[in-house]
Amino acid sequence: MRRLRVALLLLALVLVAAACGSSSKQPSAAQLARGKKVFLSAGCGRCHSLGAANAKGIVGGPLDGLKFNEDFVEQRVRFGGGGMPQFQHRLSDADIKAVSAFVSKASGG
C-alpha cells in the first residue's frame, strides 16, 4: 500500500512538472492571428490601446510595453477585475487563450 502511494505521488509530481513546462510554449502564428481577431471583434480596442492591433482605446489604458504574463492576461480576460468586465461567458476557452497569447506577446510579455 505504501509503495502504491509513493508511486502515485511521483506520478502526480511528474504530471505537475509537465504541465508547468507546457506554459512556456510559444504561441503559433495562427494562434496569434486568431488572438488579434478576437481582440478586435470582442471590442478590446474600444477600451485599450495596443499598437499591434492598431487600437487606440483610452478607458482601459495602454497595453504596449507592460510585458503582461499570458496567465495574468487569461485570468483578467476570463474573470475581469480592476474595472475590466469578465469575458468567460462571452468568449470560448480557445478564444480566451488566443487573445491572451496575443496580448501577452504584443505587450512585450
KAJO-V241212 format. One line per field, one symbol per residue. ss: DSSP state (A for helix, B for strand, O for the rest). psi: psi as a letter, one per 40 degrees, with the letter a starting at -180 (. if undefined). burial: I if it has 9 or more other C-alpha atoms within 8 Angstrom, else O. A space follows every 10 residues. Layout:
BEGIN
ss = ???
psi = ???
burial = ???
END
This chain:
BEGIN
ss = OAAAAAAAAA AAAAAAAAAA AAOOOOOOAA AAAAAAAAAA AOOAAAABBB AAAOBBOOOO BBOOOOOOOA AAAAAAAAAO BOOBOOOOOO OOAAAAAAAA AAAAAAOOO
psi = dddddddddd dddddddddd ddeehhiidd dddddddddd deededdihh deefieiede iidheefhhd ddddddddea ifehiieded iidddddddd ddddddee.
burial = OOOOOOOOOO OOOOOOOOOO OOOOOOOOOO IIIIIIOIII OOOIIIIIII IOIOIIIIOI IIIIOOIIOI OOIIIIIIII OOOIOIIIOO OOOOIIIIII IIIIIIIII
END
